[in-house]
Amino acid sequence: MASSNSGSNRTLVPEAKAGLNRLKTEVASEIGLSNYENTDKGNLSSRQNGSVGGEMVKRMIESYEQGL
């Protein structure tokens, strides 16, 4: 069952937005997507955009697990 916010992409903690953007830029740079913050994401493949998001989630989970 889909939630009522299905398809929305909002930051739950607005104070974290700058940190998420830094992480996104860092990950994109590491996988070879330079100037990612100024790139039209519609011109990138799903694989490229998904790689950035997937790596971000992986790092956030690792960071959380190390804090346990």
VMD Tcl script that draws the C-alpha trace (Angstrom):
set ca {
  {0.00 0.00 0.00}
  {1.47 3.38 -1.00}
  {1.67 6.13 1.56}
  {-0.04 9.46 1.02}
  {3.40 11.05 0.48}
  {4.26 8.67 -2.33}
  {6.48 10.43 -4.84}
  {7.33 13.35 -2.58}
  {10.97 14.00 -1.90}
  {11.19 16.13 1.21}
  {13.84 16.44 3.86}
  {12.41 15.36 7.21}
  {15.02 17.35 9.14}
  {15.52 20.67 7.32}
  {18.71 21.36 9.29}
  {20.29 18.29 7.65}
  {19.82 19.55 4.10}
  {23.28 21.18 3.81}
  {24.97 18.02 5.08}
  {23.03 15.84 2.67}
  {24.00 18.12 -0.22}
  {27.69 17.92 0.78}
  {27.48 14.13 0.96}
  {25.72 13.99 -2.42}
  {28.40 16.15 -4.04}
  {31.20 14.10 -2.46}
  {29.73 10.78 -3.60}
  {29.03 12.06 -7.12}
  {32.60 13.32 -7.43}
  {33.99 9.98 -6.27}
  {32.03 8.08 -8.92}
  {33.10 10.46 -11.67}
  {30.20 12.91 -11.89}
  {31.94 16.26 -11.58}
  {29.93 19.45 -11.00}
  {26.95 17.29 -9.95}
  {25.23 20.06 -7.98}
  {24.89 22.16 -11.14}
  {24.06 19.28 -13.49}
  {20.54 18.82 -14.86}
  {19.74 15.43 -13.29}
  {17.31 14.74 -16.14}
  {20.30 14.47 -18.48}
  {21.84 11.69 -16.39}
  {20.87 8.05 -16.60}
  {18.83 6.36 -13.90}
  {21.88 4.26 -13.14}
  {24.03 7.36 -12.54}
  {21.47 9.08 -10.32}
  {20.71 5.82 -8.52}
  {24.39 5.19 -7.86}
  {24.68 8.50 -6.06}
  {21.58 7.90 -3.93}
  {22.47 4.28 -3.23}
  {25.98 5.14 -2.07}
  {24.60 7.92 0.13}
  {22.22 5.49 1.85}
  {24.99 2.92 2.24}
  {27.24 5.48 3.96}
  {24.46 6.75 6.21}
  {23.67 3.20 7.34}
  {27.36 2.46 7.98}
  {27.67 5.67 10.00}
  {24.61 4.79 12.07}
  {25.83 1.24 12.71}
  {29.23 2.51 13.89}
  {27.43 4.71 16.41}
  {25.60 1.78 17.99}
}
mol new
graphics top color blue
foreach p $ca { graphics top sphere $p radius 0.5 }
foreach p [lrange $ca 0 end-1] q [lrange $ca 1 end] { graphics top cylinder $p $q radius 0.2 }
display resetview
